[in-house]
Amino acid sequence: MSRLVFKRFVMLVPLLIGVSLFAFLLISTAPGDPVAALINPVDSSIDVTALEARRQALGLRDSLPVRYARWVGQLLTGNLGRSYATGRPVLGEMLNRVGATAQLAFMAVAVGLVIGVLAGAASALKRGTWVDTGITLLGFLVVATPPFFLGLALIFLLSLQLNLFPTGGMLTLGSGGGLGDRLSHLVMPAVVLALPFITEVTRYTRGGLIDVLKQDFIRTARGKGLRPRRVVMVHALRNALMPLVTITALALPTLLGGAIITETVFQWPGLGTLTIDAVHQRDYPVILAVTLFSALTVIAANLLADIAYSVVDPRVRYEP
């Protein structure tokens, strides 16, 4: 296992270099001017000289190799640069937002695992019945529906019509930000973010449980006179859920990507809304920092999946 971790860390360097170079070239050559994006379009008193001075101060007139080398040099010192829009350090901006996104992502994982395992188990045990068909069709419907539509539908139904949950944000102003208030704001965005994950967990649980129920040790357990519920819950389901360790770890980057849409719909103050704002403002340092963070998340999730699977299943061994 130590060899696996070491190899992944060795691979981390060229991967990050490749990601940083590709992201920098793509963003730097994209059409648009980050300085012009900060200007009020209805403001008629625009000083062209001041705009040019601003571009010079940000280093936008330097060549791409010079800008890339300067940016990489900052990264090596732990400096992600400063936001073009706010002038504040990008690292501070991200640290202020990453906690909110982490809450949303981990809540979505918890919701996805609980509902997905229950739905998958019900579908497997009721295979070929209307329960199985209904769960499968519902999963297809969820996958085919855009997340922003699901979010708007929940806002309309649960917030505007039934007044059960707030329409957006992370807490109610003046409420003190108690646990109950935060959870009420978290429910709808977490459910919307979790829905595709629920479908994936349901599918793998159903397939895994159907396969395990055919194994010899299940027939042996039944032959010993064990109760059907104990056979399913203790023997079958535990073995069927092993692939979910990998699926859950690999789902984290996907959830972070989906959070961009979900956070925008529900105005959740996380990395998703920070990314959307940075794209609108052509805030290159923020976009680059979020891109690197996403790359690190993908690499860490893959390493975590390998380690976790080898822990839960001792038969898995990675070659040195």
N, C-alpha and C positions, 0 to 999 in steps of 0.2 A: 504493500500500500504506500509506503514511503517513496518507493521508486515512481509510482504513478503520480503522486503529488509533485515530486521533483521534476518529472518530465513535463507536466502541465505548466509548471512555473517557467521552465526553459522555453516552452512553446509560447508563453505569454508575451515575451519581448517582441519577436517578429510579428505576431498577430496584431499587437497594439501599434507597432510601427506602420504596418500595412493599413490598418483601419484609420489611423490618424492622418496618413498621407492621402488616402482616398477621400476621406471626409473633408480635409482641408482644401484639396483641389476642387472638389465638387461644389463646396460652399463658396469658395473664393471666386470661382469662375461663373457662378450663377448670375443671371441678369439682375440689375437693381443696384442701388446705391444706399448703403446703410446710413449715411449722413442725411441724404434726402428723405429717408423714411422717417426721420425724427422731426421733420419740419411740418408744421401745421399747414395743410393745403390751402386754407383760406387766408393765410398770412401773406400780405402783399409786400411787406417790408423785409425782403430776403436779401441779405448781404452776401453776394457771391464770393467776395474776398474772405469773409468769415467762414463760409462753408469750405473753401479750399484750405484754409488754415486748420480747420477741424480735421479734414482728411489727412493733412500732413501730420497732425498731432497723433492721430490714431495709427499712423504708419500705412495707410491704405495706398499711398503712392509708391511705396517700395515694391520691388519685384517679388514674385511669388516665392522663390527660394529664400530670400532674405526674411520674408514674413514667416515662412514655415520654420526656418531655423530659430528665429526669435521666439516663436510660440513654443517650440519643443524645449528650448532653453528654459522658458518659464515653467513648463510642466515638470522638468527635472528638479526644480526647486520647490515644487508643490504649489506653484502659483498658476491658477487657471485663467488669469487675466481679469480685466474689468469689463463690466457690462457697458456696451455702447449707450444703452437707453438710460440706465440709472447712474452709471459711474461707480457703482459699488462692486466689490470683489465677487467674481462669479462663484467661488467656492462658498462664500457666505450665503449667497442667494440659493444655491442648491441645498446646503445644509438646512436652511429654513424651510425647504419644501419637501425634502426626502422623507421626513417623518410622516407627513400626511399621506404620501403615496404608499409608504410601507404599511401604514394602518389599513388603507384601502385594499392593497394587494393581499395581505395576510388574512384579512376578513373574507375576501373573495375565495381564497384557498380553503378556509374553514367551511364556508357555506357550500362550496363546490364539492368537497369531500363528503360531507354529511349527506347532502341531498343526492349526490351522484351515486354513492355506495348504496343508499337505501333504494333508489330507483333502479339501479342495475341489478341488485339482488332480487327485487320484486319482479323485474322483467325476466330474469333467468328462471326463477322458481315458478313463474306463471307463463313459461314459454309456450308460444302458439295461441295464447288466449287474447282476449280483448285488452287485458292489462298490458301485455307485452307489445301489442300493436299500438296502443295508445301512447305508451312511453316512447316508442321508436318514432312515431309520427310527430310527437311533440318535440323530440330532439331535432328532427329535420327542420321543423318550423323555426326553432330557436336559431339554428345555424344559418338559415336562409334569411333571417331578419336582421337588418343593420342595427348595430348597438345604439346609434343615436336615436333611431325610431323607437326602440324598446325603452330607452330612457325618457323620451318625451311622452310616450304612452303611460309610463308609470307616474310621471309627474302629473299628467292630466287626470288620471284615474285616482291615484292614492293621495295626491296633494290637493289638487284643485276641487275634485268632486267629493272625496271622502274625508279630506282634511286629516289624514292619519300621520303623514310625515311632512317635514319641511320641503320646499321646492328645491333648495340647494344650499351651498355653503357648508361650513364645517361646524358652526355653532350659532346659536341665536344671540344677537347683540343684546347685552344687558342681562343675559341669563346666568352669567358666571361660568359658563362652560363646564357644567357638571357632566357626569358619566352618562346619565340618561339622555341629556340633550345631545351629546356627541353621538351616542348610538342611534338616536332617531335620525340624525343627519347622515349616518353612515350606511343605514340599511339599504336604501334604494340604489345608490351607486355601487355598493358591494354586490348586490344581487345582479345588476346589469353586467358588471364586469365578470361575475362568476358564471353566467349562463352558458357561454361556450365551453368553459371548463367542466361544468356539470354534465354537459352532453358527452364530453370525452371520457370523463370518469364513469358515467353510466355505461357507455359502450364497452369499455375495457372490463368493468366489473361483470357485466352480463356475459361477455365472452369467456372471461377467466373462470367464472363460477360454473358455467355450463361444461367447460372442459374438465374442471376439477371433479365435478360430480360424477364423471365417468371413470374416475381412477379406481384402482383396486383397493386402496386404503379406505375409501369412502364405503365401498361395498363391505369391507371388513368391519368398519365401525357400525354399519347398519346391522350386520349379522350378529354382532355382540349384543344387540338389543338396545343400543343407545337411542335416546329420544330424537326424533327428526330435527327438532330445533337445535339440539346440542350438536348433531352431526353437521348441520349447515353453519352455525355460528362459530363453533370451536375448530372444527377440522377443515371444512370446505372453504369458508369465507376467508379465513386467515391465509391460506395458500393462494387463493384467487387474487388477493389484494397486493401481492408482492410487486407486480408491475406498476402499481400506483406510486410506489416510491420514486421510480424514475420519471413517471409522467408528471408528478407534482413538482419535482425539482426543475424539470425542463419547462414547466408551465410558467414559472416565475418571470422570465423575460417576456413571454407573450402577454402576461397580465400587465406588466409595466408598459408594453406598447399599447395595449388596449386602454390603459388608463388615460392616454392622451385624449381620446374621444370621450370617455366617460367623465373625466374631470371637467372637460369643457362644457358638457351638457349640464352637469350638476354644480358647476362653479366650485369645484373642490380645489382648494389651494395647494396643489402638489406639483410634482415635476411635469405633469401633463400640461397644465395650464401655463406653467413657466415656458415650456417648449413652444406652445402655440403662440404665446406673446412674443417670444424671441423670433419666431419665423415671420410674424407680421411686421416686426420692427427691424428685420434683418440684423439681429443682434448676434453676429458671428461668434464671439467668444462663448456665449451661452449655448448656442447650438452645438458647437464643437465639444464643449464639456459634457453635455447631455449624451452626445454620440459616443464619446469614450466611456462614459458611465454605463451605457447600454451594452457596449462591447464587453466590458468587465463583468457585467451581470450575466451575460450569456456564457462566458468562459467559466465563471464561478458556479453557475447552475449545472453545467455539464460535469464539472469536477465533483460537485456535491452529489449528483445522481450516481456517478460511478462508485463513490465511497459508500453512500447509503445502501446501494443495492448489494454491494459485497458484504456489508454488515448484516443485513436482514437475511441474506441467502449465502451461507458459508461455502456453498458449492461453487460460487463465482470467484474466479481468481484471474487477475490480470497478469499478462506476461511481463517480465521485467524488461 
